[in-house]
Amino acid sequence: MLLFTLSDPHHFLKNNKKVTSKIKDICKNMCQLLKISKKLIFDINITNSLEIKRINHKYRKINKVTDVITFAFHDNKEISTCLLGEMFICYPFCEDYAKQINLLLDYEFYFVIVHGILHMLGFEHKTDRELNKMLQITETILDNCHIK
């Protein structure tokens, strides 16, 4: 079971109830697909460009804005705690990127959430094979949740 808290201090999200419901659906589908039976808790923080750039610089030594940064609270080998991790999503980056590549914002936003959860679960994309696996899982979950 995947449980989460959602923080949106800048009020980017227009309909918090709808977003929370969609994320619950994503978590349910992810648990079924990946056979997750353990209770795992994570945080989703919606933030702005300035904050994500600060976090990226502080923790990754990269001084630029990005879509999502995740922090897993385990070592990718074994999840021994119910606290899975924390993710920071730059909503303005998602908006700009969706426009740039002609995607619906909802699709990009939920894609980033699934991507972040997969990273917290230990998935990486250092090789093409790993990237393709992550993309396949992401597309399956988004399809199952009727996110187009």
Buried (B, 14 or more C-beta within 10 A) or exposed (E): EBEBEBEBEEEBBEEEEEBBEBBBBBBBBBBEEBEBEEEBBBBBBBBBBEBBBBBBEEEEEEEEBBBBBBBBBBEEEEBEEEBBBBBBBBBBBBBBBBEEEEBEBBBBBBBBBBBBBBBBBBBEBEEEEEEEBBBEBBEBBBEBBEBE
